[in-house]
Amino acid sequence: MKQKQQGMTMLGFLITLCVAIFFAYVAMKIVPMYIEYYSVQQALKGLAEDPELAGASKDKIRERYQRRLEMSYADHVKKMDALKFESGDGGLKMIVDYERREPLMANLDVVGKFHAERVLARGASAE
């Protein structure tokens, strides 16, 4: 009986390894952007659930938002001051729109556009 060899050639292994390393590198750039976005969502959720902020000024809300971002190490969003307010029927809507750009290689960047919003309780001030 003739035995047939099975397996991957060295060239096939190297190509597979390069593709896996490339995707791991891209993931290392993208995952922190989404972790930061999750921190922004949690900060807005915490503000919306805080009964003390129901009648607070926008400045106080913005200060608490900055503090929450600082605790979760969301430095990129903290520097941008991306928190905007809109008055509505349900209360004060907090909106965070921002774009994050990370260099990938040479002149290629990974760009993420993020949007998060929450509504504060009806007693919120619209200063």
Backbone bond lengths (Angstrom), bond angles and torsions (degrees), N, CA, C in turn:
res aa  C-N    CA-C-N  psi(-1)  N-CA   C-N-CA  omega(-1)  CA-C   N-CA-C  phi
1 M - - - 1.449 - - 1.520 109.74 -
2 K 1.276 111.94 134.45 1.455 118.35 178.24 1.521 109.43 -88.26
3 Q 1.325 116.48 132.18 1.470 120.12 177.49 1.516 108.92 -90.73
4 K 1.328 115.58 133.42 1.460 121.02 178.12 1.521 108.19 -101.10
5 Q 1.314 115.76 130.26 1.461 119.22 179.43 1.521 109.89 -74.55
6 Q 1.304 114.73 144.95 1.458 120.65 177.19 1.512 108.36 -129.43
7 G 1.316 115.47 154.27 1.454 118.68 177.30 1.512 111.49 134.00
8 M 1.303 114.23 -171.09 1.451 121.69 -175.81 1.524 108.84 -109.65
9 T 1.319 115.28 142.37 1.459 118.51 176.77 1.522 108.89 -75.82
10 M 1.299 115.31 166.62 1.467 120.01 179.47 1.525 110.36 -63.90
11 L 1.323 117.95 -39.60 1.466 121.42 179.03 1.530 110.32 -64.78
12 G 1.297 117.16 -43.04 1.470 120.83 177.63 1.522 111.77 -62.37
13 F 1.318 115.52 -39.90 1.463 120.53 177.96 1.529 110.90 -64.27
14 L 1.349 117.55 -43.53 1.460 121.15 -179.85 1.527 111.72 -65.26
15 I 1.313 117.46 -40.28 1.470 120.45 177.85 1.528 110.09 -64.15
16 T 1.306 116.61 -44.52 1.467 120.83 178.08 1.523 111.08 -62.11
17 L 1.318 116.08 -41.64 1.455 121.14 178.82 1.529 111.21 -63.35
18 C 1.336 117.41 -42.84 1.469 121.04 178.84 1.521 111.58 -63.07
19 V 1.317 117.13 -42.54 1.473 120.57 178.36 1.527 110.13 -63.67
20 A 1.332 117.18 -43.38 1.466 120.64 179.66 1.531 110.92 -63.90
21 I 1.330 117.46 -41.02 1.469 121.08 178.94 1.521 110.50 -65.47
22 F 1.336 117.43 -40.08 1.459 120.71 178.48 1.533 110.65 -60.81
23 F 1.331 117.15 -47.49 1.463 119.63 -179.47 1.531 112.02 -67.24
24 A 1.309 117.22 -33.33 1.462 119.82 175.70 1.529 110.42 -66.27
25 Y 1.330 117.38 -39.62 1.465 122.23 178.27 1.529 110.88 -64.02
26 V 1.334 116.54 -44.31 1.465 120.40 177.89 1.530 109.97 -63.60
27 A 1.311 117.34 -41.06 1.467 120.58 178.40 1.523 111.48 -62.94
28 M 1.327 117.09 -35.30 1.471 120.18 178.38 1.521 111.49 -66.92
29 K 1.309 117.97 -22.65 1.463 121.85 176.81 1.529 111.67 -86.85
30 I 1.327 117.13 -35.92 1.465 121.49 -173.19 1.527 112.80 -85.29
31 V 1.305 118.32 -41.10 1.467 121.53 -174.64 1.536 112.67 -58.46
32 P 1.331 120.62 -43.58 1.471 118.82 178.07 1.536 113.58 -61.95
33 M 1.345 116.71 -30.74 1.467 119.40 177.38 1.522 110.40 -64.02
34 Y 1.316 117.07 -41.98 1.460 120.67 -179.71 1.528 111.85 -74.28
35 I 1.307 117.39 -32.18 1.471 120.06 175.34 1.528 109.34 -63.80
36 E 1.325 116.69 -41.53 1.459 121.00 177.73 1.534 110.89 -64.85
37 Y 1.323 116.77 -40.52 1.471 120.81 177.26 1.528 110.64 -61.93
38 Y 1.318 116.38 -40.86 1.465 120.31 177.14 1.535 110.04 -62.55
39 S 1.325 117.92 -37.67 1.469 121.72 177.30 1.526 111.06 -64.05
40 V 1.328 116.61 -39.94 1.471 120.78 177.22 1.523 109.88 -62.98
41 Q 1.326 116.94 -44.88 1.468 120.29 178.56 1.531 111.13 -61.29
42 Q 1.323 116.81 -41.84 1.466 119.91 179.68 1.524 111.13 -66.94
43 A 1.336 117.37 -36.57 1.465 120.64 178.12 1.530 110.14 -64.08
44 L 1.331 116.97 -44.48 1.463 120.25 178.76 1.526 111.24 -65.19
45 K 1.309 116.24 -39.29 1.469 120.16 178.58 1.529 110.45 -63.30
46 G 1.334 116.18 -43.57 1.463 120.59 178.71 1.522 111.86 -62.85
47 L 1.330 117.02 -39.43 1.465 120.27 177.82 1.523 111.20 -66.46
48 A 1.324 116.29 -40.95 1.463 120.15 -178.77 1.525 111.41 -65.87
49 E 1.328 117.04 -30.14 1.464 120.84 -178.31 1.527 113.18 -90.48
50 D 1.320 117.74 -3.48 1.457 121.91 -178.49 1.531 109.62 -83.50
51 P 1.344 118.35 110.58 1.468 120.40 -177.26 1.531 112.78 -67.26
52 E 1.307 117.62 -22.33 1.453 121.56 -179.49 1.533 111.60 -67.60
53 L 1.328 116.99 -25.10 1.462 121.18 -176.57 1.524 113.17 -91.24
54 A 1.325 118.08 3.15 1.466 120.94 -176.77 1.522 112.20 -59.27
55 G 1.303 118.99 -35.89 1.455 121.14 179.30 1.515 112.94 -117.63
56 A 1.318 116.87 19.40 1.468 121.07 -174.31 1.531 111.50 -79.56
57 S 1.314 115.02 160.65 1.462 120.76 177.30 1.530 109.81 -75.90
58 K 1.318 115.25 163.66 1.464 119.96 178.79 1.529 111.40 -63.77
59 D 1.319 116.16 -34.23 1.466 119.28 179.04 1.526 111.81 -64.26
60 K 1.324 116.00 -41.42 1.466 119.76 179.05 1.525 110.56 -67.45
61 I 1.338 116.34 -39.71 1.464 120.12 177.84 1.528 109.81 -63.68
62 R 1.326 116.43 -43.45 1.466 121.20 179.69 1.531 110.63 -62.89
63 E 1.331 117.01 -39.47 1.469 120.35 178.71 1.524 111.18 -64.18
64 R 1.329 116.13 -43.86 1.479 119.60 178.53 1.532 111.01 -64.80
65 Y 1.319 115.83 -38.76 1.467 120.74 177.76 1.530 110.05 -61.40
66 Q 1.331 117.31 -46.17 1.464 121.64 178.79 1.531 110.71 -61.24
67 R 1.319 116.53 -39.62 1.459 120.66 179.67 1.534 111.11 -64.88
68 R 1.318 115.78 -41.67 1.470 119.21 178.72 1.527 111.46 -65.34
69 L 1.327 116.63 -38.36 1.465 119.62 177.65 1.521 111.04 -66.22
70 E 1.324 115.35 -37.15 1.461 119.87 178.81 1.524 110.81 -63.52
71 M 1.326 117.00 -39.19 1.464 120.56 179.41 1.517 112.13 -66.42
72 S 1.329 117.17 -29.65 1.459 119.40 -178.48 1.528 112.92 -100.88
73 Y 1.330 117.10 12.96 1.467 123.15 175.39 1.530 113.04 57.92
74 A 1.323 117.09 36.69 1.465 121.60 176.68 1.525 107.91 -91.94
75 D 1.310 116.59 67.73 1.467 122.17 -172.60 1.521 113.40 -67.00
76 H 1.321 117.51 -37.03 1.463 119.88 -176.97 1.530 111.16 -62.91
77 V 1.303 117.39 -45.41 1.468 121.55 -179.11 1.520 110.27 -72.71
78 K 1.320 116.70 -35.07 1.469 120.69 -179.74 1.519 110.86 -61.23
79 K 1.323 117.48 -39.49 1.460 121.32 -179.60 1.526 111.96 -68.61
80 M 1.319 117.35 -28.84 1.461 121.24 -173.27 1.523 113.92 -77.64
81 D 1.304 117.79 -25.08 1.462 121.84 -174.52 1.531 109.89 54.27
82 A 1.332 115.90 56.56 1.458 122.42 -173.07 1.528 113.49 -88.61
83 L 1.330 118.60 3.49 1.462 120.80 -176.97 1.521 110.56 -78.44
84 K 1.338 116.31 123.16 1.467 123.10 177.28 1.521 108.64 -120.98
85 F 1.323 115.61 156.91 1.457 121.11 -179.01 1.521 110.12 -122.26
86 E 1.349 115.85 143.87 1.459 122.71 172.03 1.521 107.60 -134.49
87 S 1.322 115.80 133.95 1.464 119.61 176.42 1.519 108.54 -86.01
88 G 1.319 115.26 139.94 1.457 119.96 -179.64 1.510 110.51 -148.01
89 D 1.328 116.14 -176.81 1.461 121.73 -179.19 1.526 111.51 -65.94
90 G 1.326 117.12 -37.42 1.449 120.88 -176.92 1.517 114.22 -82.04
91 G 1.306 117.40 -6.59 1.459 120.85 -178.24 1.518 110.33 134.40
92 L 1.291 116.45 -149.79 1.459 122.68 -178.13 1.527 108.98 -98.71
93 K 1.322 116.03 120.13 1.459 120.80 -178.81 1.528 108.83 -92.00
94 M 1.331 115.43 125.34 1.463 121.67 176.23 1.526 107.51 -98.02
95 I 1.336 115.79 126.95 1.466 120.97 -176.50 1.524 108.72 -125.92
96 V 1.327 115.13 132.09 1.463 121.03 175.58 1.524 107.41 -123.25
97 D 1.330 116.13 111.42 1.462 123.33 174.54 1.516 107.37 -116.97
98 Y 1.302 116.70 125.29 1.455 118.87 177.75 1.514 110.57 -153.61
99 E 1.318 113.98 162.65 1.451 121.99 178.53 1.522 108.50 -124.11
100 R 1.293 115.11 135.80 1.467 119.32 178.22 1.517 108.94 -120.43
101 R 1.305 116.09 130.69 1.462 122.51 -177.68 1.524 108.71 -121.76
102 E 1.318 115.48 124.78 1.463 121.55 178.10 1.523 109.38 -120.57
103 P 1.323 117.93 130.71 1.471 119.34 177.49 1.527 110.73 -66.84
104 L 1.324 115.73 134.48 1.461 120.36 -179.61 1.528 109.90 -99.06
105 M 1.313 115.90 -64.12 1.462 120.92 175.36 1.519 108.46 -162.60
106 A 1.295 116.02 143.00 1.474 123.04 -178.58 1.529 109.66 50.61
107 N 1.335 117.26 -117.07 1.463 119.34 -178.71 1.523 112.33 -104.48
108 L 1.316 117.87 20.28 1.461 122.15 178.01 1.521 109.98 -100.89
109 D 1.325 115.11 135.14 1.461 121.98 178.40 1.519 109.91 -122.86
110 V 1.320 115.40 153.58 1.458 121.71 169.38 1.518 105.60 -100.53
111 V 1.333 116.65 124.50 1.460 121.42 -177.15 1.522 108.44 -116.98
112 G 1.320 115.47 129.99 1.458 121.19 175.41 1.518 109.57 -121.97
113 K 1.336 116.90 129.27 1.460 121.75 175.07 1.519 107.05 -107.30
114 F 1.326 115.32 128.91 1.459 119.96 -174.35 1.525 110.10 -126.19
115 H 1.327 115.07 146.39 1.459 122.25 179.10 1.529 107.84 -141.51
116 A 1.319 115.57 127.96 1.465 120.69 176.35 1.517 107.75 -139.48
117 E 1.315 116.39 144.15 1.465 119.72 177.32 1.520 110.71 -149.90
118 R 1.307 114.79 151.98 1.462 123.94 177.94 1.510 108.21 -148.05
119 V 1.321 116.11 154.86 1.463 121.32 178.42 1.520 108.82 -111.42
120 L 1.334 115.78 129.47 1.464 121.26 173.84 1.522 108.98 -78.01
121 A 1.304 116.28 160.18 1.468 121.90 -179.84 1.527 110.67 -56.69
122 R 1.317 116.65 159.90 1.462 123.77 -173.31 1.522 113.99 -58.21
123 G 1.291 119.77 -27.34 1.457 121.37 -177.66 1.509 113.48 -75.78
124 A 1.316 118.81 4.08 1.467 121.52 -175.84 1.517 110.59 -67.50
125 S 1.289 114.94 142.43 1.457 121.58 -179.43 1.520 110.16 -80.38
126 A 1.294 117.71 148.65 1.474 122.46 -179.90 1.514 109.76 -115.96
127 E 1.281 117.98 51.55 1.470 122.76 -177.54 1.500 111.45 -63.38
